[in-house]
Amino acid sequence: MQDRISQADDNMDAFNVEAHVLCDDGVFPNNPKLPLLLYHQALDLTGPDAPERVLERFAQNRWAGGWVNGIYGFHHYHSTAHEVLGIASGQARVQLGGEEGLIATVTAGDVIVIPAGVAHKNLGADPGFTVVGAYPQGQHPDMCYDKPGERPETDETIARVPFPESDPLAGPAGALMRHWTA
């Protein structure tokens, strides 16, 4: 059986994709125009070298700067890049959008696409929790923490971050392209 990581799957409607618009909460800018996307069980991680295969899948779809690690245990956001997180193993509770934001439990196979400006934080994870991350080709993330003086400059920077050329899983026909251009 061919796994979905290496398979070119142009029909992302087969996956359960949640879209959440997370607006400025008075602390974090979040992103009032682009929804955070949560793809449930979008990756089949069976077999060896799953993190490497996820990195390859992201790179094939023009998401670069890949890394394998976890999610920081403090609120942070990127004003210069969008981010994709593929859950390669384990489970975690993450908060998206700041202290009053969405709390989601993510498990191996889930994917989160985080628009520039959206705060995210690990609230607790299994010991084996592993994340694969990447950014649209040509975008390089900064680290913002709601320190005095970050805003309004970061708000202006977020507004200038270009749309990705493709969905990190399915390329130009993927769910991200439909949700972010609607």
N, C-alpha and C positions, 0 to 999 in steps of 0.2 A: 504494500500500500504506500502510495506516495504521500509525503507529509505536506502540510499547507505552507511550511516555511519555504520550501524550494519550489513549490507549485506556483505558477503564475495564475493567480485567482482574480480575475477582473470583476467578479460578481460579489462585491462586499455586502450586498443585501442579504447574503446567506448568514451573516453574523448579526448579533444583537448589538447595535451601536446606540449608545445614549449620548445626547448632546445637552450640555449645560452651559448657559450663558452666566458668567460670574462677573458681576459689576463691581465697581469701586466700592469698597466697604469703609472708606474713610481712613484706612491705614494702608491697604495694598491697592494698587490701581486695577488689578485683574484685567479683564478685557471685555468691554461692553458690546463689541462688534463680532468677535469670533468665539464660538462655543468651544469649550473643552469637550473632547470626544473620548468616550470610554467604550472600547471594543471588548466585549465579553468573549472569552475563549476563542480568540482569533488566531492563536498560534498552536500548532500541534508540536509539542516539544519532545516527542519520543525519539529515542536514539541518542547516539553520542554527540558531543560538541554542540548542544542546543544554543548556548549563548553566541558562539561563533556563527552559527547558521542564521540567527536573528540579526546579528550585525551585517551579515552578507545581504540578507533580504532588505534591510533598511538602505544599505549602500546601493543596491540594484535600483532602488526607487529614489535615488538622489538625496538621501539623508545621510550625512557624513559626520565626522568627528566622533565616531562611536566609542563607547566605553562600557565596561561591565563593573558594577558595584552595587550600591543600594540607593536609598533616598535619604537625604539629610533629615535629622530629627529636629529641625527648626524651620520656621517659615522663611522661605526665600523665593525669589522670582528672577526671571531673566528679562531685561528690557531690550535686548539686542537680538534675540532669537526665539523661535518656537522650539519645542522639545517633544520628542517621542520617548516614552518609557515602555519597554516590553518586559513583562514579568516572566523571567526565565525559570524561577523556582520559588517555592514557598508561598507565603501569604502575608499580607500586611494590611493595616488600616492606615489610610492616608487622608489628610485633610487638604482640600483644594479650595482656594479662595480666601484664606485667612481664618481667624478665630471663629467666625460665624459661618464659615463656608461648608461646603459639601463634605461629608465623611463617607468614604467608600472603602469597602474591603476588596482588595485585588488579590487574585490568585494566579498561579502559573498558567500562562496562555493568554492573559488579559493584556491589553495595550491601552495606554493613555496618551492622547495627543494634547499637549498643553500649549495654548497660545501664549505669545509673549505677554508678560505682565501678570499672569495668573500665579498666585502664591501656592506653594505646595510644601507638605511636611509629612514625614513618617511619624505616625502616632504609636507604632509598635509593630514588630514583625517577628515571624518565625526565625530561629537561628539560621536556617538555610535560605533565607530570602535573598534572591539575586535579581538585579535589574539590568537590562541592556538599554542604553540610551543613545540618542543621536539628535542631530539638528539638520534642518534643510541645508543642502549644498550652498556654501558661501556665507552661511550665518555662523557667528561665533558668540557663544553665550557670555554675558557678564554675570556677576552675582550681586543681587540687590537684596537688602534685608529690612527695609523701612528705617534706615538710619536718617537722622536729621539732615536735610539738604538734598536728599535723593530726588525728591519731587519738587517742582513740576518737570524738571529736565527728563526724568525717566518716562513720564507720561508722553512727552513729545517724541522721545526715542521709540517707544512702543508703537505709536501711530505710524512711524515710518518703516517698521519691519515689513519686508515684502512677503507676499503669499508664497508658500512652497510651490515648487513646480509639480509636485505629485504627492499622493497619499503614500505614507511610509510602507504600507503593506501591498497595495494594489496599483500603484502608479497613478497616471492621469485619470483613470476611470474610477478611482476609489471614493469611499464615503467622505473623506476630508474635502475633496474638491466640490462635492455637492453641498455639504453643510457650510463650507466657508465662502461659497459664492452665491448662496441663496439670498 
